[in-house]
């Protein structure tokens, strides 16, 4: 097996992953996974596709995560891993889809409008 690469996005985050057969070594931006995603919730969110398909510690993953915050990056990593596992074996798709891991989360931050304080918030109105 050679390297499988995939891309995942969520909010403003983009994650590019490179999946190879190995012993489960995962690095994010040349740092250890537990160092990059400090909370267990974020680590579980990012690695959920491996747990769903019973592929824990079977692949080495090199991840380049960019943009957004830590939570968005964890979601992007999850989608990228799910897409790579489907490229590897098409039968994984129905398992991942049932868990909602194949869906790209389209929610983005609404843009700020001119003449307003934020996207929807207006400046304070003064009658007099």
C-alpha positions as CSV (number, residue, x, y, z in Angstrom):
1,X,0.0,0.0,0.0
2,X,1.2,3.4,-0.8
3,X,0.3,6.8,0.7
4,X,-3.3,7.8,0.5
5,X,-4.0,11.5,0.8
6,X,-7.3,13.2,1.5
7,X,-8.7,16.6,2.3
8,X,-11.3,17.6,5.0
9,X,-12.8,21.0,5.7
10,X,-14.9,22.5,8.5
11,X,-15.7,26.2,9.1
12,X,-12.4,27.9,8.0
13,X,-10.2,24.9,8.8
14,X,-8.6,22.7,6.2
15,X,-6.9,19.4,7.0
16,X,-4.7,17.5,4.5
17,X,-3.8,14.0,5.6
18,X,-1.4,11.3,4.4
19,X,-2.3,7.8,5.4
20,X,0.2,4.9,5.3
21,X,0.2,1.4,6.8
22,X,2.0,1.5,10.2
23,X,1.7,1.2,13.9
24,X,-0.7,4.1,14.7
25,X,1.8,7.0,14.8
26,X,-0.2,10.3,14.3
27,X,1.4,13.7,13.9
28,X,-0.4,17.0,13.4
29,X,1.8,19.9,12.0
30,X,4.9,17.9,13.0
31,X,3.7,17.7,16.6
32,X,2.3,14.7,18.6
33,X,-1.5,14.3,18.4
34,X,-2.0,14.6,22.2
35,X,0.1,17.8,22.2
36,X,-1.8,19.4,19.3
37,X,-5.3,18.4,20.5
38,X,-4.9,18.8,24.3
39,X,-8.4,17.6,25.4
40,X,-9.6,13.9,25.0
41,X,-12.9,15.2,23.4
42,X,-11.0,16.7,20.5
43,X,-8.8,13.7,20.1
44,X,-11.8,11.3,20.1
45,X,-13.6,13.6,17.5
46,X,-10.6,13.6,15.2
47,X,-10.0,9.8,15.4
48,X,-13.6,8.6,15.4
49,X,-13.4,7.2,11.8
50,X,-10.7,4.8,12.9
51,X,-12.8,3.6,15.9
52,X,-16.0,3.1,13.7
53,X,-14.1,1.1,11.1
54,X,-12.0,-0.9,13.7
55,X,-8.7,0.5,12.2
56,X,-7.1,1.7,15.5
57,X,-3.3,1.5,15.4
58,X,-3.1,0.1,11.9
59,X,-2.2,3.3,10.0
60,X,0.4,6.1,10.4
61,X,-1.1,9.5,9.7
62,X,0.6,12.7,8.9
63,X,-1.8,15.7,9.1
64,X,-1.4,19.3,8.0
65,X,-4.1,21.4,9.7
66,X,-4.6,25.0,8.8
67,X,-7.0,27.8,9.6
68,X,-9.9,28.2,12.0
69,X,-9.7,27.0,15.6
70,X,-8.8,23.7,17.3
71,X,-12.4,22.4,17.3
72,X,-12.9,23.2,13.6
73,X,-9.5,21.5,12.8
74,X,-10.5,18.4,14.7
75,X,-13.7,18.2,12.6
76,X,-11.7,18.7,9.4
77,X,-9.2,16.0,10.4
78,X,-12.2,13.6,11.1
79,X,-13.7,14.2,7.6
80,X,-10.3,13.8,5.9
81,X,-9.6,10.5,7.7
82,X,-13.1,9.2,6.8
83,X,-12.5,10.1,3.1
84,X,-9.1,8.4,3.1
85,X,-10.6,5.2,4.7
86,X,-13.2,5.1,1.9
87,X,-10.5,5.5,-0.7
88,X,-8.8,2.5,0.9
89,X,-11.9,0.3,1.2
90,X,-15.2,1.2,-0.3
91,X,-17.1,-1.0,2.2
92,X,-16.2,1.5,4.9
93,X,-18.4,4.2,3.4
94,X,-21.7,2.8,4.7
95,X,-20.3,2.5,8.3
96,X,-18.9,6.0,8.2
97,X,-22.0,7.5,6.6
98,X,-24.3,5.9,9.3
99,X,-22.2,7.7,11.9
100,X,-22.5,11.0,10.0
101,X,-18.7,11.2,9.4
102,X,-18.9,11.5,5.6
103,X,-20.8,14.8,5.6
104,X,-19.0,18.1,5.2
105,X,-20.3,20.6,7.8
106,X,-21.3,23.6,5.7
107,X,-21.9,26.0,8.6
108,X,-19.6,29.1,8.2
109,X,-19.4,32.4,10.0
110,X,-21.8,34.9,8.5
111,X,-20.0,37.9,7.0
112,X,-20.2,41.4,8.7
113,X,-22.5,43.8,6.9
114,X,-21.7,47.5,6.3
115,X,-23.5,49.9,8.6
116,X,-23.9,47.2,11.3
117,X,-21.8,46.3,14.3
118,X,-21.6,42.6,13.4
119,X,-23.3,40.2,11.0
120,X,-26.8,40.8,12.5
121,X,-26.2,43.1,15.5
122,X,-27.0,46.7,14.8
123,X,-25.5,49.9,16.3
124,X,-27.5,51.2,19.2
125,X,-30.6,53.2,18.1
126,X,-31.1,56.5,19.8
127,X,-34.5,58.1,19.3
128,X,-33.5,61.5,20.7
